[in-house]
Amino acid sequence: MAHEHSHATAVAGGNEKALRWALLLTSTYLVAEVIGGLVSGSLALLSDAAHMATDTVALAISLAAIWLGKRPADKRRTFGYHRFEILAAVVNAVLLFFVAIYVLYEAYLRISQPAEIQSMTMLWVAVGGLVVNLIGMRLLASGKDKSLNVKGAYLEVWADMLGSVGVIVGALVIRFTGWAWVDSLIAVAIGLWVLPRTWRLLRESLNVLLEGVPDDVDLPEVERALQAEEGVASLHDLHVWALSSGKVSLSVHVVCTPQVGDLVPLMLRLRALLAERFDIHHSTVQVERVPCEQAGEGHGFGPAVTAAG
């Protein structure tokens, strides 16, 4: 268990460093992109700047979540502050959603009245934004599969990178054809690309907040594996949830067979199975000789119901 905690601390430290550098780069270039969008008159560039603004906010929130998550558990929050990571991911998803909707609305207004576009200013500012986004993606890539918080920040930068590519293409098309409507088309494409990825991030984050079974845990398989162990007659009140990314917990009541003498070895064997086969290291296994009152309840949150009651 000590190795697991030290590894988690190392991962969090690496994520924090990457997020700090990404935040510095993004916030610095944000100013230049806003100015470039206003000077060039490009909605696509301004939409990319809006994405970069949400990148800056998202990265700052992600950093704050990591700092808060480092706080130790106390008597009021016995699990600590790790859940702040998921709250940050939800905020990131909501920000992305509203920015995408706003860009689509602005593009709709401009289709009927295309604005004059300074394509070269639009092009060079977008190239600079692309370089910044590629660096940011490189910094965050290693942590995106270990943390929903970092994944949210990574998706923000990824969406912005795609936006920069779209703006570059749009600038070149406008430069050589004069088709100003292409600017609105690129903005719409950016918004439509972002929305489904935003929904996926929001769905994953809400699943954690709702104490749902993590996507990488096959609950029926866990149940079959526990049931197949020697000495297990039945099990009930099985729950699997995640406190945060990679922090999966499990609780279960196991009814043993009559042949089992000491209950402790069975409990230790089941916990070892969960850790080795399913990578679930925070488990509470209650071994019983006869099913407790919660065996007949869906969750057993209320007071125990006796036969006389």
C-alpha positions as CSV (number, residue, x, y, z in Angstrom):
1,M,0.0,0.0,0.0
2,A,2.9,2.3,0.7
3,H,4.2,1.9,-2.8
4,E,0.7,2.8,-4.2
5,H,0.6,6.1,-2.3
6,S,4.1,7.1,-3.3
7,H,3.4,6.4,-6.9
8,A,0.2,8.5,-6.8
9,T,2.2,11.3,-5.3
10,A,4.8,11.1,-8.0
11,V,2.1,11.2,-10.7
12,A,0.4,14.2,-9.1
13,G,3.7,16.0,-8.9
14,G,4.4,15.4,-12.6
15,N,1.0,16.6,-13.6
16,E,1.4,19.7,-11.5
17,K,4.6,20.6,-13.2
18,A,3.2,20.0,-16.7
19,L,0.1,22.0,-15.9
20,R,2.2,25.0,-14.6
21,W,4.2,25.2,-17.9
22,A,1.1,24.7,-20.0
23,L,-0.7,27.5,-18.1
24,L,2.2,29.9,-18.5
25,L,2.4,29.3,-22.3
26,T,-1.3,29.5,-22.8
27,S,-2.0,32.6,-20.8
28,T,0.9,34.4,-22.4
29,Y,-0.2,33.7,-25.9
30,L,-3.9,34.4,-25.1
31,V,-3.3,38.1,-25.1
32,A,-1.6,38.0,-28.5
33,E,-4.4,35.9,-30.0
34,V,-7.1,38.2,-28.8
35,I,-5.3,41.2,-30.2
36,G,-4.8,39.3,-33.5
37,G,-8.4,38.3,-33.7
38,L,-9.6,41.9,-33.2
39,V,-7.1,43.4,-35.7
40,S,-7.8,40.8,-38.4
41,G,-11.6,40.6,-37.8
42,S,-11.6,36.8,-37.9
43,L,-14.3,35.1,-36.0
44,A,-12.4,31.8,-36.4
45,L,-9.4,33.3,-34.7
46,L,-11.5,34.9,-32.0
47,S,-13.2,31.6,-31.4
48,D,-9.8,30.0,-31.1
49,A,-8.9,32.8,-28.7
50,A,-12.0,32.0,-26.7
51,H,-11.0,28.3,-26.5
52,M,-7.5,29.5,-25.4
53,A,-9.2,31.6,-22.7
54,T,-11.1,28.5,-21.5
55,D,-7.8,26.6,-21.7
56,T,-6.3,29.2,-19.3
57,V,-9.2,28.9,-16.9
58,A,-9.2,25.1,-17.1
59,L,-5.5,24.8,-16.5
60,A,-5.7,27.1,-13.5
61,I,-8.7,25.1,-12.1
62,S,-6.8,21.9,-12.7
63,L,-3.8,23.2,-10.8
64,A,-5.9,24.4,-7.9
65,A,-7.6,20.9,-7.8
66,I,-4.2,19.2,-7.5
67,W,-3.1,21.6,-4.7
68,L,-6.3,21.0,-2.8
69,G,-6.0,17.3,-3.4
70,K,-2.7,17.3,-1.6
71,R,-4.4,18.3,1.6
72,P,-4.5,15.4,4.1
73,A,-7.7,13.7,5.2
74,D,-9.2,15.1,8.4
75,K,-12.1,14.4,10.7
76,R,-14.6,16.1,8.4
77,R,-13.3,14.8,5.1
78,T,-12.0,11.3,5.8
79,F,-11.3,10.6,2.2
80,G,-9.3,13.8,1.8
81,Y,-9.8,16.3,-1.0
82,H,-9.2,14.1,-4.1
83,R,-12.8,14.7,-5.3
84,F,-11.8,18.3,-6.3
85,E,-10.1,16.8,-9.3
86,I,-13.5,15.6,-10.6
87,L,-15.2,18.9,-9.8
88,A,-12.5,20.6,-11.9
89,A,-13.1,18.2,-14.8
90,V,-16.9,19.1,-14.6
91,V,-16.1,22.8,-14.7
92,N,-13.8,22.3,-17.7
93,A,-16.5,20.4,-19.6
94,V,-19.1,23.1,-18.9
95,L,-16.7,25.8,-20.0
96,L,-16.0,23.9,-23.3
97,F,-19.7,23.4,-23.9
98,F,-20.7,27.1,-23.5
99,V,-17.8,28.3,-25.6
100,A,-18.8,25.8,-28.4
101,I,-22.4,27.0,-28.3
102,Y,-21.3,30.7,-28.4
103,V,-19.0,30.1,-31.4
104,L,-21.8,28.3,-33.3
105,Y,-24.2,31.2,-32.6
106,E,-21.6,33.9,-33.7
107,A,-20.9,31.9,-36.9
108,Y,-24.7,31.7,-37.6
109,L,-24.9,35.5,-37.4
110,R,-21.9,36.0,-39.6
111,I,-23.0,33.7,-42.4
112,S,-25.5,36.3,-43.6
113,Q,-23.0,39.2,-43.1
114,P,-19.4,38.1,-43.7
115,A,-16.9,40.5,-42.2
116,E,-13.7,41.7,-43.9
117,I,-10.8,39.4,-42.9
118,Q,-7.1,40.3,-42.8
119,S,-6.0,36.8,-43.8
120,M,-2.2,37.3,-43.2
121,T,-2.7,38.5,-39.6
122,M,-5.1,35.7,-39.1
123,L,-2.6,33.2,-40.5
124,W,0.5,34.2,-38.4
125,V,-1.4,34.5,-35.2
126,A,-2.9,31.0,-35.7
127,V,0.5,29.6,-36.5
128,G,1.8,30.9,-33.2
129,G,-1.2,29.5,-31.4
130,L,-0.6,26.1,-33.0
131,V,3.0,26.0,-31.7
132,V,1.8,26.8,-28.2
133,N,-0.9,24.2,-28.3
134,L,1.4,21.5,-29.5
135,I,3.8,22.2,-26.7
136,G,0.9,22.2,-24.2
137,M,-0.3,18.8,-25.5
138,R,3.1,17.4,-25.3
139,L,3.4,18.5,-21.6
140,L,0.0,17.0,-20.7
141,A,0.0,13.8,-22.7
142,S,1.6,11.6,-20.1
143,G,-1.0,12.5,-17.4
144,K,-4.2,12.4,-19.5
145,D,-4.9,8.7,-19.0
146,K,-4.3,8.8,-15.3
147,S,-6.4,11.8,-14.3
148,L,-9.8,13.0,-15.5
149,N,-8.7,16.5,-14.3
150,V,-5.6,16.4,-16.6
151,K,-7.7,14.8,-19.4
152,G,-10.1,17.7,-19.3
153,A,-7.2,20.2,-19.6
154,Y,-5.6,18.1,-22.4
155,L,-8.9,18.1,-24.3
156,E,-9.1,21.8,-23.9
157,V,-5.7,22.2,-25.5
158,W,-6.4,19.6,-28.1
159,A,-9.6,21.4,-29.2
160,D,-7.6,24.6,-29.3
161,M,-4.9,23.0,-31.4
162,L,-7.5,21.7,-33.9
163,G,-9.0,25.2,-33.9
164,S,-5.6,26.7,-34.8
165,V,-5.2,24.2,-37.7
166,G,-8.6,25.2,-38.9
167,V,-7.8,28.9,-38.7
168,I,-4.6,28.4,-40.6
169,V,-6.5,26.5,-43.4
170,G,-9.2,29.2,-43.4
171,A,-6.7,32.0,-43.6
172,L,-5.0,30.4,-46.6
173,V,-8.3,29.8,-48.4
174,I,-9.4,33.4,-47.8
175,R,-6.0,34.7,-48.9
176,F,-6.1,33.0,-52.3
177,T,-9.9,32.9,-53.0
178,G,-11.4,35.8,-51.0
179,W,-14.1,33.6,-49.6
180,A,-14.7,35.3,-46.3
181,W,-17.5,32.9,-45.4
182,V,-14.9,30.2,-44.9
183,D,-14.0,31.9,-41.6
184,S,-17.5,31.1,-40.2
185,L,-17.4,27.6,-41.7
186,I,-14.2,26.9,-39.8
187,A,-15.7,28.3,-36.6
188,V,-18.7,26.0,-36.9
189,A,-16.4,23.0,-37.5
190,I,-14.5,23.8,-34.4
191,G,-17.6,24.0,-32.3
192,L,-19.1,20.8,-33.7
193,W,-15.9,18.9,-33.1
194,V,-15.6,20.1,-29.5
195,L,-19.2,19.2,-28.4
196,P,-19.1,15.4,-28.4
197,R,-15.8,15.3,-26.6
198,T,-17.1,17.7,-24.0
199,W,-20.1,15.4,-23.5
200,R,-17.8,12.4,-23.0
201,L,-15.7,14.2,-20.4
202,L,-18.8,15.4,-18.6
203,R,-20.4,12.0,-18.6
204,E,-17.2,10.4,-17.1
205,S,-16.9,13.0,-14.5
206,L,-20.6,12.8,-13.5
207,N,-20.3,9.0,-13.2
208,V,-17.6,9.5,-10.6
209,L,-19.7,12.1,-8.7
210,L,-22.7,9.8,-8.7
211,E,-20.6,7.0,-7.3
212,G,-21.0,4.9,-10.5
213,V,-18.9,1.9,-11.4
214,P,-15.7,3.1,-13.1
215,D,-15.6,2.4,-16.9
216,D,-12.6,0.2,-16.6
217,V,-14.2,-2.1,-13.9
218,D,-16.3,-5.0,-15.1
219,L,-18.7,-5.4,-12.1
220,P,-20.2,-8.8,-13.2
221,E,-16.6,-10.2,-13.7
222,V,-15.6,-9.0,-10.2
223,E,-18.7,-10.7,-8.8
224,R,-17.9,-13.9,-10.6
225,A,-14.3,-13.9,-9.5
226,L,-15.3,-13.4,-5.8
227,Q,-18.0,-16.1,-6.0
228,A,-15.6,-18.6,-7.6
229,E,-13.2,-18.5,-4.7
230,E,-13.0,-21.5,-2.4
231,G,-14.9,-20.9,0.8
232,V,-17.4,-18.4,-0.7
233,A,-21.0,-19.4,-0.5
234,S,-22.6,-16.2,-1.6
235,L,-22.1,-12.4,-1.5
236,H,-24.3,-9.4,-1.3
237,D,-24.1,-5.6,-0.9
238,L,-21.4,-5.3,-3.5
239,H,-20.4,-1.7,-4.4
240,V,-17.6,-0.4,-6.6
241,W,-17.0,3.3,-7.0
242,A,-14.2,5.8,-7.6
243,L,-13.2,8.7,-5.3
244,S,-11.2,10.2,-8.2
245,S,-9.2,9.1,-11.2
246,G,-7.5,5.8,-10.4
247,K,-8.7,5.7,-6.8
248,V,-11.2,2.9,-6.9
249,S,-12.9,1.5,-3.8
250,L,-15.0,-1.6,-3.2
251,S,-17.1,-2.9,-0.4
252,V,-18.8,-6.3,-0.2
253,H,-20.4,-8.7,2.3
254,V,-19.3,-12.4,1.7
255,V,-21.1,-15.4,3.2
256,C,-18.7,-18.2,3.8
257,T,-19.3,-22.0,3.5
258,P,-19.7,-24.1,6.7
259,Q,-16.3,-25.6,6.1
260,V,-14.5,-22.3,6.7
261,G,-12.9,-22.1,10.1
262,D,-11.0,-18.8,10.6
263,L,-12.6,-16.0,8.6
264,V,-9.5,-13.8,8.4
265,P,-7.5,-15.9,5.8
266,L,-10.5,-15.9,3.5
267,M,-10.9,-12.1,3.8
268,L,-7.2,-11.6,3.1
269,R,-7.3,-13.9,0.1
270,L,-10.3,-12.0,-1.4
271,R,-8.6,-8.6,-0.9
272,A,-5.5,-10.0,-2.6
273,L,-7.6,-11.2,-5.5
274,L,-9.1,-7.8,-5.9
275,A,-5.8,-6.0,-5.9
276,E,-3.9,-8.4,-8.2
277,R,-6.7,-9.1,-10.8
278,F,-8.7,-5.9,-10.8
279,D,-6.2,-3.4,-9.4
280,I,-8.6,-2.5,-6.6
281,H,-6.5,-1.8,-3.6
282,H,-9.0,0.0,-1.3
283,S,-11.4,-2.7,-0.5
284,T,-13.6,-3.6,2.5
285,V,-14.6,-7.3,2.7
286,Q,-16.9,-8.3,5.5
287,V,-17.0,-12.1,5.9
288,E,-20.1,-13.6,7.5
289,R,-21.2,-17.1,8.5
290,V,-24.8,-16.3,7.8
291,P,-26.2,-13.4,5.6
292,C,-26.7,-10.2,7.6
293,E,-29.9,-8.1,7.4
294,Q,-28.6,-6.2,4.4
295,A,-28.6,-9.3,2.2
296,G,-32.2,-8.7,1.3
297,E,-31.9,-5.0,0.8
298,G,-30.9,-3.1,-2.3
299,H,-28.5,-0.9,-0.4
300,G,-29.4,-1.2,3.3
301,F,-29.1,2.5,4.1
302,G,-32.0,2.4,6.5
303,P,-32.2,0.8,10.0
304,A,-32.1,-3.0,10.1
305,V,-35.4,-4.7,9.7
306,T,-36.0,-7.6,12.0
307,A,-38.4,-10.5,11.5
308,A,-40.6,-9.2,14.4
309,G,-40.7,-5.7,12.8
